[in-house]
Amino acid sequence: MTATDGAPSSGSLHIEADLTVGLTASTVRVQSDAGTLYIEARSFAALRELQAAVDGDAVAVLQTLTGRLPFDIETPVVLQVRGVVVGRYRPGEPAGRLAEAVGIAPFDLSLGGVLRAVSRRLRPV
């Protein structure tokens, strides 16, 4: 989107989403609001399963054939576990050192959010 008129830029695709993604062992809710994509999971395992699906063989084949990823995300993404923000993707901004070390780059990790989500697992709200 352009900063001036709010319309999608030339050559871009703007999609609004509100869906539930069924994975083998879990589900993940995906929705968009005001130009941001929100991914909500009940557990970190569900996020790992989603990442494995995205990083799967089909994506690797498309990348090999075309020389690039089959999609580029140019919108902010917020990752939530148990209602707590645990990570963010901001287009054009590098991930932090912790995210690089944990292996979730380009998403930036919120250590405080991770601790709050874990505490909700140990002591449900």
N, C-alpha and C positions, 0 to 999 in steps of 0.2 A: 504494500500500500504506500502511496505517496503521502508525505507529511502534509501536503497542502490541501488535497481535495478528498481524501479518505477513500478514493476508488482504487481498485486493483491496478497496479502498474501494467504497462503493455507487456504481453507475453507471460503474465502470471495467472494463476488459477486461484480463486478465492473460494474456500469451502467452509461452510458452517457445519459442525458436527455435534451430535448428541446420540451416542450409541454405546452399547456394551460389547466388548470384544471377548468372545469365548475362546479360552485357551484350553489346553489339555487338562491342566489341574486347577485352573482358577479362571476368574473373569476380571476384566479391567474396564472401567468406565472412561470414555473419552468424550469430551465436550469442548466446545469453543464458546468464548464470550469476549466481546470487545477486542477481537484481534489476537487473543491469546488462546492457546490450546491447553486444556487441563487434562491430565491423565491421573485418575484416582484408582489406587489399588488397596486391597485389604491387607496386603503383606508385601514385604520385600521380595519374597519368593515369586509373587505374581509379576512384579516388575522385571525380575531376572528372566522369567519365562517369556514375557513380552519382548525383552531385548534379544533373547535367543531366537524368537520367531523373526524379528526384524533382521537379525544378523544371519539368518538361515541360508540354506543352499540356493533358494530361488533368487535372493538378492545378490548373492555372490556370482551366480551365472549371468544375471543382467549386467552387473558391473564388469565382468570379464568381456561380455559381448560388446558393450557400449563404451567401455573405458571410463565410466563414471557411475555414481550411484543412480538408481532409477528415480530418485526423488531428492529434492533439496528442500529443507524446511527453512523458510524465511520469516517465520513468525515465532514469537516467544512461546515457550512450553514450560508448564509448571507441573512437576511431579509431586503427587500427594500419596501418603500412606496413612490410612486410618484418619483421614481428615487433616493431616499435618503436612505442610510443605517441606519436602526433603531434598528437592533439587530443582534447578531452573536451567533452561537453555535460553540464552540471549544471542540472537543472530549477530555475528560480527565480533563477539566478545570471547576471549579465550576462557577456558575453564580454569579453576584454581588448581593449586598444587595437590590438594587433597583429592579432588576429583580425578586428576591424572593418575595419582598413586593407586586409587581404588579401581580405576579402569572404567569410569562412567563418563569420561569426557566425550563429547563437548558439553555435557550437562555439568553445572556447578553444583556442588554438594553443600547442603546446609547441615552442619554437624549438630547444631541445636535442634533442628527439625528431626533428624534421625534419632536423637536421644528421646525427644518427646514421643515419637511414634513407637519406639521400643517400650517406653514406660507405659503407653496405652495398651500395649500387648500384654505386659506383665500385670497391669492393674487397669482393667477395662473401665472406660468412662461411663 
